[in-house]
């Protein structure tokens, strides 16, 4: 996994834990197998439909917006900001 993929994966898992929503539930809502959801989240498979669906479920308008939020989240963790104010 690249550094960006790790940041995206970590952010998505963090956000899903706050809902709480499992990857199985994401798959059910997006009509996809949980394994495929996991592969998309990890970055080992690309599916625009699932990427955008996951982004929308997490309150973003697009996968790109979710990636940007993940990178900001990663820098906040490294810089030690208060994550309760950072996470949407």
N, C-alpha and C positions, 0 to 999 in steps of 0.2 A: 504494500500500500504506500502511496505517496504521502507526503506530509499533508497535502490538502485533503486527500481521501480520509486520512486519520482524523483531521479536524472536523470534516463533515460527519463522519461516522459518530465521533464522540458527541458532537452537538445534537445530532438526531436522537441518539440514545438518551442523552440528558433530557431533551425536550419531551420525548415519549414518556419518560419516567415521571415527568411533572403532570401529565394529563390525568391519570396514568393510562397509557395505551400500549399494548404489546404489538410486536411486529405481526403476530397472527391477526390481531384486530385490524391493523393497517391493511393486510392482505385481504381480509374479508370485505372491508369497505371499498377496496380498489379492485375487487374481483381478481385477485392474484394469489398464487401460492406463497406462504410465508418464506419459503426458501428463496424465491425470486425477489421478494421484498428485501431480504437480508443481503442478497448479492448486489442489488441496486444500491442499498445504503453503504455497503462496503466498497463500492466502486468497481467490483469485478464484472458486472454486467451493466449495460446501458439500455434504458428503456425510457424514452421521453414521456410516455404516458404515466409510468410509475413515478418517475422523478417529479413530474409536475403534480401528480396526485399527492405524493408525500409532502411536497412543499406546501400545498394548499391545506392539507390536514394540520400542518404545523403553523399555519397562519401567515405563510409567505405567498407572494404572488407568482413566484417562479422558482425553479431549481437554482438559477443564478443568484436570486435574492437569498435563498437558503444558504448557498455556498458563501456568499458575502457575510451573512450573519454568523456562520460557523467560523470563518477566519477572524472576525471581530471577537467572537466568544473565546477563541483560542488565545488571542493576544491579551484579552482581559484576564484569563487564567494565569498567563505568564506574568503579566504586569501586576497581578494581585488585586484587581478591582473587586468591588462587591458584586457578586454574580446575581444577587437577588434584584439588583437594579438594571443589570445588563440584559438578562433573559427576557424575551417578550412574553 
